[in-house]
Amino acid sequence: MSTGTLEPVTSPLGTLEPSPVARQPVYVQIVAGKLQCSQAGNHAADGRDLVRQCVQQLDQEIFPAKLFVLWATNEFAPHVELLNGVREGLIAHGLGHVPLIGTSAAAVCFDQKVHEHGVVLTCIASRWVEARTGIATDVRRDPIDAANRLLSELWLDDERAINSNINANGNRYLMMYVPGHSDDLDPAKYCGPEIVEQINRLTYGRLHVFGGMSSAGMIAGDGYQFRDSLVLK
């Protein structure tokens, strides 16, 4: 299970958020690198190309990268080479310090189409956003304990102990990817709802939680989650 939290940075004048009026300043840039399929089966090169596409679109002086999110189909499994290529690309462009999370998926969507063999790398960039990432392993053994460990890694357990209103301004978001069905399709091992319920309970329902369930594609299986250069299953 991998997650990332996004938090606006508060200025002396208050929290700066994107304006719905197009003519006013923009505080966040979101760009994406995408491939419909692997390039000649070289997944490391695919990863570097995804980063190159993102960097070409970023105005890093105004919008520093804060979080990368990777969605990859089973075409790229077991994803280790792909993650290594992404990592190499980030380091080459001076972005090795920027955290990354992600998940495997049955398909990815871009350019108004569904791609069953594709991959997408998204970058969230802003001076006014901070991101933290966390993981919890061995989730099926004890989903409730996994949720506790995850919040501890995100530092949110300390805030719960001090103040139950951990999202007073309503501007924090938790992006979370949980395991899908197990290889044997045992319903007792399907733990996603338990994890989400426990996260909501521990945070008093005050975090905006979104994300998805990892998929192994059109076959039964856990799927994968990503954090930086780690591939988890």
Residue pairs with C-beta under 8 A, 6 or more apart in sequence:
1 135
1 136
1 137
1 139
1 146
1 150
1 176
1 177
1 178
1 179
1 195
1 225
1 232
2 101
2 102
2 103
2 133
2 134
2 135
2 176
2 177
2 225
2 226
2 227
2 232
3 101
3 133
3 134
3 135
3 150
3 154
3 174
3 175
3 176
3 177
3 211
4 67
4 69
4 99
4 101
4 131
4 132
4 133
4 134
4 174
4 175
5 131
5 132
5 133
5 154
5 156
5 172
5 173
5 174
5 175
5 207
6 66
6 67
6 124
6 129
6 130
6 131
6 172
6 173
6 175
7 129
7 130
7 131
7 132
7 171
7 172
8 15
8 16
8 17
8 128
8 129
8 130
8 169
8 171
9 15
9 16
9 127
9 128
9 129
9 130
11 128
15 169
15 171
16 27
16 128
17 27
17 128
17 171
18 26
18 27
18 28
19 25
19 26
19 27
27 126
27 127
27 128
28 63
28 124
28 125
28 126
28 128
28 129
29 58
29 59
29 62
29 63
29 125
29 126
30 122
30 123
30 124
30 125
31 53
31 54
31 57
31 58
31 122
31 123
31 125
32 53
32 54
32 110
32 120
32 121
32 122
32 123
33 49
33 50
33 51
33 52
33 53
33 54
33 120
33 121
34 50
34 53
34 108
34 110
34 111
34 118
34 119
34 120
34 121
35 46
35 49
35 50
35 118
35 119
36 115
36 117
36 118
37 75
37 115
37 117
37 118
38 46
38 75
38 76
38 117
38 119
39 45
39 46
39 49
43 76
43 79
43 81
43 82
43 85
44 81
44 82
44 84
44 85
44 88
45 85
46 76
46 82
46 85
46 119
47 81
47 82
47 83
47 84
47 85
47 86
47 87
47 88
47 89
48 85
48 86
48 88
48 89
48 92
49 89
50 70
50 85
50 86
50 89
50 119
50 120
50 121
51 86
51 89
51 90
51 92
51 93
51 95
51 121
52 89
52 93
53 121
54 65
54 68
54 121
54 122
54 123
55 93
55 95
58 65
58 123
58 125
60 125
62 127
63 125
63 126
63 127
64 125
64 126
64 127
65 95
65 98
65 123
65 124
65 125
66 98
66 124
66 125
66 126
66 129
66 130
66 131
67 98
67 99
67 100
67 101
67 123
67 124
67 129
67 131
67 133
68 86
68 90
68 98
68 99
68 100
68 101
68 102
68 121
68 122
68 123
68 124
69 100
69 101
69 102
69 121
69 122
69 123
69 124
69 175
70 82
70 83
70 86
70 100
70 101
70 102
70 103
70 119
70 120
70 121
70 122
70 226
71 102
71 103
71 104
71 105
71 108
71 119
71 120
71 122
72 79
72 82
72 102
72 103
72 104
72 105
72 108
72 119
72 120
72 224
72 226
73 104
73 105
73 106
73 107
73 108
73 115
73 116
73 117
73 118
73 119
73 217
74 104
74 106
74 216
74 217
74 218
74 219
75 116
75 117
75 118
75 119
76 82
76 119
77 104
77 216
77 217
77 224
78 224
78 231
79 104
79 224
79 226
79 231
80 231
82 119
83 226
83 229
83 230
83 231
84 229
86 100
86 121
86 229
87 96
87 228
87 229
90 96
90 98
90 100
98 123
99 131
99 132
99 133
99 227
99 228
100 133
100 226
100 227
100 228
101 133
101 175
101 177
101 225
101 226
101 227
102 177
102 225
102 226
103 177
103 211
103 212
103 214
103 215
103 223
103 224
103 225
103 226
104 214
104 215
104 216
104 217
104 223
104 224
104 225
105 212
105 214
105 215
105 223
106 116
106 215
106 217
106 218
107 114
107 115
107 116
107 118
108 114
108 115
108 118
108 119
108 120
109 115
110 118
110 120
116 217
124 131
132 154
132 155
133 154
133 227
133 228
134 150
134 151
134 153
134 154
135 150
135 153
135 225
135 227
135 230
135 232
136 146
136 147
136 149
136 150
136 153
137 146
137 232
138 146
139 146
139 178
139 179
139 191
139 195
140 179
140 182
140 189
140 191
143 191
143 194
143 195
143 198
144 194
144 198
146 195
147 195
147 198
147 199
147 202
148 157
148 198
148 202
150 199
151 157
151 160
151 199
151 202
151 203
156 166
156 202
156 203
157 202
159 166
160 166
160 202
160 203
160 204
164 204
165 204
165 206
166 172
166 203
166 204
166 206
166 207
167 203
167 206
167 207
167 208
170 206
170 208
172 207
172 208
173 207
173 208
173 209
173 210
174 199
174 203
174 207
174 208
174 209
174 210
174 211
175 210
175 211
176 195
176 196
176 199
176 209
176 210
176 211
177 211
177 212
177 213
177 214
177 225
178 191
178 192
178 195
178 196
178 211
178 212
178 213
178 214
179 191
179 192
179 213
179 214
179 222
179 223
179 225
180 192
180 213
180 214
180 215
180 216
180 221
180 222
180 223
181 189
181 190
181 220
181 221
181 222
182 189
182 190
182 220
182 221
182 222
183 220
183 221
183 222
184 220
185 220
192 213
196 209
199 207
199 209
200 207
200 209
213 223
214 222
214 223
214 224
214 225
215 223
216 222
216 223
216 224
222 233
223 233
224 231
224 232
224 233
225 231
225 232
225 233
226 232
